[in-house]
């Protein structure tokens, strides 16, 4: 979150956030299509090759 921020409120211009302000990351905001356990098992198999 907060990948961009309002540089100037009057002009409405947006600027890419490159560490100027704190960013947030939200987990589990949507229902998963694949369970985390199944995802981890597949990743182990893919990395073993």
PDB file of N, CA, C, O and CB in Angstrom:
ATOM      1  N   UNK A   1       0.828  -1.171   0.000  1.00  0.00           N
ATOM      2  CA  UNK A   1       0.000   0.000   0.000  1.00  0.00           C
ATOM      3  C   UNK A   1       0.877   1.241   0.000  1.00  0.00           C
ATOM      4  O   UNK A   1       2.039   1.216   0.407  1.00  0.00           O
ATOM      5  CB  UNK A   1      -0.944  -0.006   1.197  1.00  0.00           C
ATOM      6  N   UNK A   2       0.307   2.272  -0.448  1.00  0.00           N
ATOM      7  CA  UNK A   2       0.979   3.563  -0.584  1.00  0.00           C
ATOM      8  C   UNK A   2       2.172   3.469  -1.531  1.00  0.00           C
ATOM      9  O   UNK A   2       3.264   3.954  -1.232  1.00  0.00           O
ATOM     10  CB  UNK A   2       1.435   4.071   0.787  1.00  0.00           C
ATOM     11  N   UNK A   3       1.933   2.818  -2.708  1.00  0.00           N
ATOM     12  CA  UNK A   3       2.968   2.769  -3.728  1.00  0.00           C
ATOM     13  C   UNK A   3       3.177   4.153  -4.324  1.00  0.00           C
ATOM     14  O   UNK A   3       4.267   4.477  -4.795  1.00  0.00           O
ATOM     15  CB  UNK A   3       2.603   1.758  -4.825  1.00  0.00           C
ATOM     16  N   UNK A   4       2.125   4.969  -4.300  1.00  0.00           N
ATOM     17  CA  UNK A   4       2.227   6.350  -4.749  1.00  0.00           C
ATOM     18  C   UNK A   4       1.630   7.247  -3.672  1.00  0.00           C
ATOM     19  O   UNK A   4       0.896   6.791  -2.795  1.00  0.00           O
ATOM     20  CB  UNK A   4       1.506   6.558  -6.119  1.00  0.00           C
ATOM     21  N   UNK A   5       1.960   8.522  -3.758  1.00  0.00           N
ATOM     22  CA  UNK A   5       1.387   9.477  -2.812  1.00  0.00           C
ATOM     23  C   UNK A   5       1.182  10.805  -3.523  1.00  0.00           C
ATOM     24  O   UNK A   5       1.772  11.067  -4.570  1.00  0.00           O
ATOM     25  CB  UNK A   5       2.301   9.653  -1.562  1.00  0.00           C
ATOM     26  N   UNK A   6       0.334  11.636  -2.933  1.00  0.00           N
ATOM     27  CA  UNK A   6       0.038  12.943  -3.510  1.00  0.00           C
ATOM     28  C   UNK A   6       1.171  13.912  -3.252  1.00  0.00           C
ATOM     29  O   UNK A   6       1.418  14.318  -2.116  1.00  0.00           O
ATOM     30  CB  UNK A   6      -1.264  13.497  -2.948  1.00  0.00           C
ATOM     31  N   UNK A   7       1.864  14.281  -4.337  1.00  0.00           N
ATOM     32  CA  UNK A   7       2.981  15.207  -4.204  1.00  0.00           C
ATOM     33  C   UNK A   7       2.486  16.626  -3.921  1.00  0.00           C
ATOM     34  O   UNK A   7       3.031  17.334  -3.075  1.00  0.00           O
ATOM     35  CB  UNK A   7       3.841  15.189  -5.472  1.00  0.00           C
ATOM     36  N   UNK A   8       1.448  17.019  -4.644  1.00  0.00           N
ATOM     37  CA  UNK A   8       0.905  18.367  -4.494  1.00  0.00           C
ATOM     38  C   UNK A   8      -0.617  18.263  -4.460  1.00  0.00           C
ATOM     39  O   UNK A   8      -1.227  17.801  -5.424  1.00  0.00           O
ATOM     40  CB  UNK A   8       1.384  19.312  -5.655  1.00  0.00           C
ATOM     41  N   UNK A   9      -1.218  18.678  -3.386  1.00  0.00           N
ATOM     42  CA  UNK A   9      -2.669  18.538  -3.243  1.00  0.00           C
ATOM     43  C   UNK A   9      -3.438  19.411  -4.229  1.00  0.00           C
ATOM     44  O   UNK A   9      -4.515  19.019  -4.679  1.00  0.00           O
ATOM     45  CB  UNK A   9      -3.085  18.885  -1.828  1.00  0.00           C
ATOM     46  N   UNK A  10      -2.917  20.571  -4.571  1.00  0.00           N
ATOM     47  CA  UNK A  10      -3.631  21.464  -5.477  1.00  0.00           C
ATOM     48  C   UNK A  10      -3.629  20.958  -6.918  1.00  0.00           C
ATOM     49  O   UNK A  10      -4.646  21.057  -7.605  1.00  0.00           O
ATOM     50  CB  UNK A  10      -3.020  22.845  -5.422  1.00  0.00           C
ATOM     51  N   UNK A  11      -2.519  20.427  -7.379  1.00  0.00           N
ATOM     52  CA  UNK A  11      -2.452  19.951  -8.765  1.00  0.00           C
ATOM     53  C   UNK A  11      -2.972  18.519  -8.890  1.00  0.00           C
ATOM     54  O   UNK A  11      -3.361  18.104  -9.982  1.00  0.00           O
ATOM     55  CB  UNK A  11      -1.011  20.030  -9.283  1.00  0.00           C
ATOM     56  N   UNK A  12      -2.985  17.770  -7.813  1.00  0.00           N
ATOM     57  CA  UNK A  12      -3.457  16.391  -7.842  1.00  0.00           C
ATOM     58  C   UNK A  12      -2.444  15.418  -8.410  1.00  0.00           C
ATOM     59  O   UNK A  12      -2.794  14.279  -8.719  1.00  0.00           O
ATOM     60  CB  UNK A  12      -4.714  16.307  -8.632  1.00  0.00           C
ATOM     61  N   UNK A  13      -1.196  15.840  -8.556  1.00  0.00           N
ATOM     62  CA  UNK A  13      -0.173  14.966  -9.120  1.00  0.00           C
ATOM     63  C   UNK A  13       0.221  13.889  -8.108  1.00  0.00           C
ATOM     64  O   UNK A  13       0.290  14.131  -6.903  1.00  0.00           O
ATOM     65  CB  UNK A  13       1.065  15.784  -9.546  1.00  0.00           C
ATOM     66  N   UNK A  14       0.477  12.688  -8.645  1.00  0.00           N
ATOM     67  CA  UNK A  14       0.893  11.559  -7.827  1.00  0.00           C
ATOM     68  C   UNK A  14       2.365  11.293  -8.094  1.00  0.00           C
ATOM     69  O   UNK A  14       2.850  11.510  -9.205  1.00  0.00           O
ATOM     70  CB  UNK A  14       0.031  10.295  -8.122  1.00  0.00           C
ATOM     71  N   UNK A  15       3.073  10.826  -7.079  1.00  0.00           N
ATOM     72  CA  UNK A  15       4.490  10.529  -7.198  1.00  0.00           C
ATOM     73  C   UNK A  15       4.740   9.126  -6.675  1.00  0.00           C
ATOM     74  O   UNK A  15       4.162   8.728  -5.664  1.00  0.00           O
ATOM     75  CB  UNK A  15       5.347  11.569  -6.434  1.00  0.00           C
ATOM     76  N   UNK A  16       5.607   8.365  -7.362  1.00  0.00           N
ATOM     77  CA  UNK A  16       5.938   7.016  -6.928  1.00  0.00           C
ATOM     78  C   UNK A  16       6.710   7.083  -5.618  1.00  0.00           C
ATOM     79  O   UNK A  16       7.649   7.865  -5.477  1.00  0.00           O
ATOM     80  CB  UNK A  16       6.755   6.270  -8.009  1.00  0.00           C
ATOM     81  N   UNK A  17       6.303   6.255  -4.665  1.00  0.00           N
ATOM     82  CA  UNK A  17       6.924   6.242  -3.344  1.00  0.00           C
ATOM     83  C   UNK A  17       8.195   5.401  -3.397  1.00  0.00           C
ATOM     84  O   UNK A  17       8.135   4.184  -3.572  1.00  0.00           O
ATOM     85  CB  UNK A  17       5.941   5.692  -2.270  1.00  0.00           C
ATOM     86  N   UNK A  18       9.329   6.046  -3.246  1.00  0.00           N
ATOM     87  CA  UNK A  18      10.617   5.349  -3.218  1.00  0.00           C
ATOM     88  C   UNK A  18      11.233   5.485  -1.833  1.00  0.00           C
ATOM     89  O   UNK A  18      12.420   5.779  -1.692  1.00  0.00           O
ATOM     90  CB  UNK A  18      11.580   5.909  -4.303  1.00  0.00           C
ATOM     91  N   UNK A  19      10.411   5.266  -0.816  1.00  0.00           N
ATOM     92  CA  UNK A  19      10.891   5.309   0.555  1.00  0.00           C
ATOM     93  C   UNK A  19      10.660   6.640   1.246  1.00  0.00           C
ATOM     94  O   UNK A  19      11.079   6.815   2.390  1.00  0.00           O
ATOM     95  CB  UNK A  19      12.334   4.990   0.582  1.00  0.00           C
ATOM     96  N   UNK A  20      10.007   7.580   0.582  1.00  0.00           N
ATOM     97  CA  UNK A  20       9.745   8.874   1.201  1.00  0.00           C
ATOM     98  C   UNK A  20       8.760   8.757   2.361  1.00  0.00           C
ATOM     99  O   UNK A  20       8.912   9.416   3.390  1.00  0.00           O
ATOM    100  CB  UNK A  20       9.212   9.849   0.166  1.00  0.00           C
ATOM    101  N   UNK A  21       7.739   7.901   2.178  1.00  0.00           N
ATOM    102  CA  UNK A  21       6.771   7.660   3.244  1.00  0.00           C
ATOM    103  C   UNK A  21       6.681   6.158   3.483  1.00  0.00           C
ATOM    104  O   UNK A  21       7.076   5.366   2.628  1.00  0.00           O
ATOM    105  CB  UNK A  21       5.371   8.256   2.885  1.00  0.00           C
ATOM    106  N   UNK A  22       6.168   5.769   4.629  1.00  0.00           N
ATOM    107  CA  UNK A  22       6.085   4.369   5.015  1.00  0.00           C
ATOM    108  C   UNK A  22       5.091   3.627   4.129  1.00  0.00           C
ATOM    109  O   UNK A  22       4.013   4.140   3.828  1.00  0.00           O
ATOM    110  CB  UNK A  22       5.687   4.242   6.488  1.00  0.00           C
ATOM    111  N   UNK A  23       5.459   2.412   3.711  1.00  0.00           N
ATOM    112  CA  UNK A  23       4.574   1.567   2.924  1.00  0.00           C
ATOM    113  C   UNK A  23       4.040   0.438   3.801  1.00  0.00           C
ATOM    114  O   UNK A  23       4.657   0.072   4.802  1.00  0.00           O
ATOM    115  CB  UNK A  23       5.309   0.999   1.684  1.00  0.00           C
ATOM    116  N   UNK A  24       2.897  -0.103   3.418  1.00  0.00           N
ATOM    117  CA  UNK A  24       2.254  -1.177   4.175  1.00  0.00           C
ATOM    118  C   UNK A  24       2.014  -2.364   3.270  1.00  0.00           C
ATOM    119  O   UNK A  24       1.851  -2.205   2.061  1.00  0.00           O
ATOM    120  CB  UNK A  24       0.929  -0.700   4.800  1.00  0.00           C
ATOM    121  N   UNK A  25       1.990  -3.555   3.848  1.00  0.00           N
ATOM    122  CA  UNK A  25       1.702  -4.786   3.123  1.00  0.00           C
ATOM    123  C   UNK A  25       0.633  -5.547   3.904  1.00  0.00           C
ATOM    124  O   UNK A  25       0.798  -5.835   5.089  1.00  0.00           O
ATOM    125  CB  UNK A  25       2.998  -5.657   2.930  1.00  0.00           C
ATOM    126  N   UNK A  26      -0.468  -5.868   3.219  1.00  0.00           N
ATOM    127  CA  UNK A  26      -1.565  -6.591   3.850  1.00  0.00           C
ATOM    128  C   UNK A  26      -1.585  -8.017   3.344  1.00  0.00           C
ATOM    129  O   UNK A  26      -1.496  -8.250   2.139  1.00  0.00           O
ATOM    130  CB  UNK A  26      -2.914  -5.899   3.579  1.00  0.00           C
ATOM    131  N   UNK A  27      -1.701  -8.972   4.248  1.00  0.00           N
ATOM    132  CA  UNK A  27      -1.794 -10.381   3.891  1.00  0.00           C
ATOM    133  C   UNK A  27      -3.210 -10.886   4.122  1.00  0.00           C
ATOM    134  O   UNK A  27      -3.947 -10.374   4.965  1.00  0.00           O
ATOM    135  CB  UNK A  27      -0.787 -11.214   4.698  1.00  0.00           C
ATOM    136  N   UNK A  28      -3.561 -11.894   3.358  1.00  0.00           N
ATOM    137  CA  UNK A  28      -4.847 -12.602   3.507  1.00  0.00           C
ATOM    138  C   UNK A  28      -6.047 -11.665   3.371  1.00  0.00           C
ATOM    139  O   UNK A  28      -6.989 -11.748   4.160  1.00  0.00           O
ATOM    140  CB  UNK A  28      -4.903 -13.305   4.863  1.00  0.00           C
ATOM    141  N   UNK A  29      -6.020 -10.786   2.391  1.00  0.00           N
ATOM    142  CA  UNK A  29      -7.142  -9.881   2.166  1.00  0.00           C
ATOM    143  C   UNK A  29      -8.194 -10.492   1.247  1.00  0.00           C
ATOM    144  O   UNK A  29      -9.328 -10.015   1.199  1.00  0.00           O
ATOM    145  CB  UNK A  29      -6.647  -8.574   1.581  1.00  0.00           C
ATOM    146  N   UNK A  30      -7.821 -11.553   0.513  1.00  0.00           N
ATOM    147  CA  UNK A  30      -8.741 -12.229  -0.399  1.00  0.00           C
ATOM    148  C   UNK A  30      -8.683 -13.731  -0.120  1.00  0.00           C
ATOM    149  O   UNK A  30      -7.660 -14.233   0.345  1.00  0.00           O
ATOM    150  CB  UNK A  30      -8.387 -11.921  -1.897  1.00  0.00           C
ATOM    151  N   UNK A  31      -9.763 -14.445  -0.396  1.00  0.00           N
ATOM    152  CA  UNK A  31      -9.725 -15.895  -0.196  1.00  0.00           C
ATOM    153  C   UNK A  31      -8.730 -16.541  -1.163  1.00  0.00           C
ATOM    154  O   UNK A  31      -8.657 -16.166  -2.333  1.00  0.00           O
ATOM    155  CB  UNK A  31     -11.135 -16.508  -0.386  1.00  0.00           C
ATOM    156  N   UNK A  32      -7.974 -17.505  -0.668  1.00  0.00           N
ATOM    157  CA  UNK A  32      -6.948 -18.153  -1.472  1.00  0.00           C
ATOM    158  C   UNK A  32      -7.561 -19.159  -2.434  1.00  0.00           C
ATOM    159  O   UNK A  32      -8.515 -19.858  -2.091  1.00  0.00           O
ATOM    160  CB  UNK A  32      -5.926 -18.841  -0.575  1.00  0.00           C
ATOM    161  N   UNK A  33      -7.008 -19.229  -3.643  1.00  0.00           N
ATOM    162  CA  UNK A  33      -7.421 -20.235  -4.622  1.00  0.00           C
ATOM    163  C   UNK A  33      -6.743 -21.554  -4.272  1.00  0.00           C
ATOM    164  O   UNK A  33      -7.351 -22.620  -4.371  1.00  0.00           O
ATOM    165  CB  UNK A  33      -7.065 -19.790  -6.082  1.00  0.00           C
ATOM    166  N   UNK A  34      -5.483 -21.475  -3.864  1.00  0.00           N
ATOM    167  CA  UNK A  34      -4.691 -22.641  -3.483  1.00  0.00           C
ATOM    168  C   UNK A  34      -4.259 -22.440  -2.029  1.00  0.00           C
ATOM    169  O   UNK A  34      -3.865 -21.341  -1.640  1.00  0.00           O
ATOM    170  CB  UNK A  34      -3.442 -22.838  -4.440  1.00  0.00           C
ATOM    171  N   UNK A  35      -4.336 -23.494  -1.240  1.00  0.00           N
ATOM    172  CA  UNK A  35      -3.929 -23.377   0.165  1.00  0.00           C
ATOM    173  C   UNK A  35      -2.429 -23.114   0.254  1.00  0.00           C
ATOM    174  O   UNK A  35      -1.673 -23.455  -0.655  1.00  0.00           O
ATOM    175  CB  UNK A  35      -4.299 -24.661   0.955  1.00  0.00           C
ATOM    176  N   UNK A  36      -2.009 -22.503   1.358  1.00  0.00           N
ATOM    177  CA  UNK A  36      -0.581 -22.219   1.552  1.00  0.00           C
ATOM    178  C   UNK A  36       0.232 -23.501   1.617  1.00  0.00           C
ATOM    179  O   UNK A  36       1.361 -23.547   1.129  1.00  0.00           O
ATOM    180  CB  UNK A  36      -0.364 -21.403   2.828  1.00  0.00           C
ATOM    181  N   UNK A  37      -0.335 -24.546   2.217  1.00  0.00           N
ATOM    182  CA  UNK A  37       0.376 -25.818   2.329  1.00  0.00           C
ATOM    183  C   UNK A  37       0.640 -26.416   0.950  1.00  0.00           C
ATOM    184  O   UNK A  37       1.753 -26.865   0.672  1.00  0.00           O
ATOM    185  CB  UNK A  37      -0.425 -26.806   3.191  1.00  0.00           C
ATOM    186  N   UNK A  38      -0.370 -26.426   0.089  1.00  0.00           N
ATOM    187  CA  UNK A  38      -0.205 -26.961  -1.260  1.00  0.00           C
ATOM    188  C   UNK A  38       0.779 -26.115  -2.054  1.00  0.00           C
ATOM    189  O   UNK A  38       1.601 -26.659  -2.792  1.00  0.00           O
ATOM    190  CB  UNK A  38      -1.555 -27.025  -1.983  1.00  0.00           C
ATOM    191  N   UNK A  39       0.712 -24.816  -1.920  1.00  0.00           N
ATOM    192  CA  UNK A  39       1.645 -23.917  -2.612  1.00  0.00           C
ATOM    193  C   UNK A  39       3.087 -24.215  -2.199  1.00  0.00           C
ATOM    194  O   UNK A  39       3.973 -24.297  -3.049  1.00  0.00           O
ATOM    195  CB  UNK A  39       1.299 -22.439  -2.312  1.00  0.00           C
ATOM    196  N   UNK A  40       3.321 -24.374  -0.902  1.00  0.00           N
ATOM    197  CA  UNK A  40       4.671 -24.653  -0.412  1.00  0.00           C
ATOM    198  C   UNK A  40       5.182 -26.006  -0.926  1.00  0.00           C
ATOM    199  O   UNK A  40       6.353 -26.122  -1.288  1.00  0.00           O
ATOM    200  CB  UNK A  40       4.691 -24.632   1.126  1.00  0.00           C
ATOM    201  N   UNK A  41       4.316 -27.031  -0.964  1.00  0.00           N
ATOM    202  CA  UNK A  41       4.722 -28.345  -1.472  1.00  0.00           C
ATOM    203  C   UNK A  41       5.133 -28.258  -2.936  1.00  0.00           C
ATOM    204  O   UNK A  41       6.144 -28.836  -3.335  1.00  0.00           O
ATOM    205  CB  UNK A  41       3.583 -29.363  -1.304  1.00  0.00           C
ATOM    206  N   UNK A  42       4.356 -27.541  -3.732  1.00  0.00           N
ATOM    207  CA  UNK A  42       4.669 -27.394  -5.155  1.00  0.00           C
ATOM    208  C   UNK A  42       5.964 -26.616  -5.342  1.00  0.00           C
ATOM    209  O   UNK A  42       6.769 -26.963  -6.206  1.00  0.00           O
ATOM    210  CB  UNK A  42       3.517 -26.691  -5.893  1.00  0.00           C
ATOM    211  N   UNK A  43       6.179 -25.577  -4.552  1.00  0.00           N
ATOM    212  CA  UNK A  43       7.404 -24.805  -4.666  1.00  0.00           C
ATOM    213  C   UNK A  43       8.630 -25.660  -4.351  1.00  0.00           C
ATOM    214  O   UNK A  43       9.665 -25.528  -5.005  1.00  0.00           O
ATOM    215  CB  UNK A  43       7.352 -23.599  -3.738  1.00  0.00           C
ATOM    216  N   UNK A  44       8.516 -26.532  -3.357  1.00  0.00           N
ATOM    217  CA  UNK A  44       9.623 -27.439  -3.023  1.00  0.00           C
ATOM    218  C   UNK A  44       9.922 -28.372  -4.190  1.00  0.00           C
ATOM    219  O   UNK A  44      11.085 -28.625  -4.505  1.00  0.00           O
ATOM    220  CB  UNK A  44       9.292 -28.261  -1.758  1.00  0.00           C
ATOM    221  N   UNK A  45       8.876 -28.881  -4.830  1.00  0.00           N
ATOM    222  CA  UNK A  45       9.071 -29.780  -5.964  1.00  0.00           C
ATOM    223  C   UNK A  45       9.676 -29.035  -7.149  1.00  0.00           C
ATOM    224  O   UNK A  45      10.547 -29.575  -7.831  1.00  0.00           O
ATOM    225  CB  UNK A  45       7.741 -30.429  -6.369  1.00  0.00           C
ATOM    226  N   UNK A  46       9.238 -27.821  -7.406  1.00  0.00           N
ATOM    227  CA  UNK A  46       9.776 -27.050  -8.529  1.00  0.00           C
ATOM    228  C   UNK A  46      11.234 -26.679  -8.304  1.00  0.00           C
ATOM    229  O   UNK A  46      12.028 -26.696  -9.244  1.00  0.00           O
ATOM    230  CB  UNK A  46       8.949 -25.788  -8.750  1.00  0.00           C
ATOM    231  N   UNK A  47      11.592 -26.348  -7.081  1.00  0.00           N
ATOM    232  CA  UNK A  47      12.967 -25.953  -6.780  1.00  0.00           C
ATOM    233  C   UNK A  47      13.912 -27.142  -6.715  1.00  0.00           C
ATOM    234  O   UNK A  47      15.127 -26.968  -6.810  1.00  0.00           O
ATOM    235  CB  UNK A  47      13.015 -25.198  -5.473  1.00  0.00           C
ATOM    236  N   UNK A  48      13.371 -28.360  -6.554  1.00  0.00           N
ATOM    237  CA  UNK A  48      14.201 -29.558  -6.482  1.00  0.00           C
ATOM    238  C   UNK A  48      14.724 -29.962  -7.855  1.00  0.00           C
ATOM    239  O   UNK A  48      15.701 -30.705  -7.953  1.00  0.00           O
ATOM    240  CB  UNK A  48      13.415 -30.707  -5.869  1.00  0.00           C
ATOM    241  N   UNK A  49      14.085 -29.480  -8.909  1.00  0.00           N
ATOM    242  CA  UNK A  49      14.484 -29.875 -10.283  1.00  0.00           C
ATOM    243  C   UNK A  49      15.696 -29.135 -10.744  1.00  0.00           C
ATOM    244  O   UNK A  49      16.159 -29.347 -11.865  1.00  0.00           O
ATOM    245  CB  UNK A  49      13.358 -29.636 -11.264  1.00  0.00           C
TER     246      UNK A  49
END
